[in-house]
Amino acid sequence: MTPSKNSAARWSDGTLGLLAHGYAWLPNRMRGTIDGTVRTRLLGRPAIALRGPEAVAFFYDEKHAVRAGALPDPVLDTLFGQGAVHTLDGDRHRIRKAMFVTLLKDGTGVATLGGHVSWRWREAMTRRRSEPVVLFDEAAGVLAQAVCDWAGVPLSDAGVGRLARDCTAMVDGFATPGPRHLRARRARRRQEEAMAALITEMRRSPEAQTKQTALETVAWHREAGGNLLDVQTAAVELLNIIRPTVAVAWFAAFAAHALHRWPHHRDLLRSDPDGTYATAFAHEVRRFYPFAPFVAGLAAQDLTWRGEDIAKDTLVLLDLYGQNHDATLFEHPYRFDPDRFDPQRLTSPEGPGSPLLVHLVPQGGGDPARGHRCPGEDITVTALATIAGELARMEYEVPAQDLTIPLNRMPTRPRSGFELRPNPDAPRK
């Protein structure tokens, strides 16, 4: 099968454009289309980019897009790891993902992790007192310590510090060539070795098969054939619990940016008795600020999308940043408005939380009932809502700094990392 509209311009390579324009590259290309479909090439591979609720359903249908072979080695060697659940399809994917769902979708466990985040945050701020704090770095350390507490990963303070720096390096360097990418590769190798050693030690103690912690669960997970995960893959998957939790540091910096730019949200968070507003605030931070530009799969067979022929093995991109700022889905998409995620406003004939939370795709999308969404979303929202509430109740000064957020850098954040100076003499509110 060949594309039905196969012009040279539509198939021009967009790799340099993506590197130059970052998050704006695909939305800009989308604006030049009639049907919200873009044909291009990335690293020389034919690609088609889609957007919208129908595109989400199309993309997450396993008859349409598969993961195996979609992610290039530079991404696997930095962000996800070779053999990760993100590279699997069919029964192998479902069985592996079930392990993550058991760990990451348990309401009690998620709330427990939120408690660890709050405790470690207050401990860190008490320790730092009136010292200048780069929020991004501090949040990464807090999140690393909290997730290790929760997952049963026994690391020293120095080990947790190295883990935090390595996890942020993995995320920071996956989408760019050069020194950042090399640091990301080294960081992944170092942490895979460290996690493999923990898993090997765990397997020397059969009594640890109780699976009471994430470390135990991953160490004793069995695949479809009944065999334990090999140690290397188990290390990769343990990191795929820890690394995304530490990556909430990006959202934490964005939350501080939002509170600085629109300070009235501080009072709303302070007067939030049950965490409802903090959750809505977290959702809006994830929608408004840039995180993942798109996700990718490979066409599982010859397909047709809105009259467009898609040949088997074509790279299929789902535009996440563009969808989160689509005015047909989100009213005034460039206005920061947590109230759009107020539970009362989200109720519709389709059920609570529909349709806005279904349209929200900062970490990928899909039908929640069919388990297609990222199982770590609950942890992301809980950790972010916790940090946002803690920030709102803190008294701190924001010194002059560069708070611009460059869209041509992926992943991006405020250039300064958001520096603040706690005021320990002011009462918590």
CORTAGI-V499322 format. One record per helix or strand of 2 or more residues. SS is the DSSP state (~ for helix, > for strand). FROM is the first residue (numbers start at 0). TO is the last residue. If there is no record, write none. Layout:
ss:SS from:FROM to:TO
ss:SS from:FROM to:TO
//
This chain:
ss:~ from:14 to:20
ss:~ from:22 to:30
ss:> from:37 to:41
ss:> from:44 to:49
ss:~ from:52 to:58
ss:> from:64 to:65
ss:~ from:72 to:79
ss:~ from:84 to:86
ss:~ from:89 to:103
ss:~ from:106 to:127
ss:> from:131 to:133
ss:~ from:134 to:150
ss:~ from:156 to:172
ss:~ from:178 to:202
ss:~ from:205 to:209
ss:~ from:213 to:218
ss:~ from:230 to:245
ss:~ from:247 to:260
ss:~ from:263 to:269
ss:~ from:275 to:287
ss:> from:293 to:298
ss:> from:302 to:304
ss:> from:307 to:309
ss:> from:314 to:318
ss:~ from:319 to:323
ss:~ from:337 to:340
ss:~ from:342 to:345
ss:~ from:355 to:358
ss:~ from:367 to:369
ss:~ from:376 to:392
ss:> from:395 to:396
ss:> from:418 to:421
//
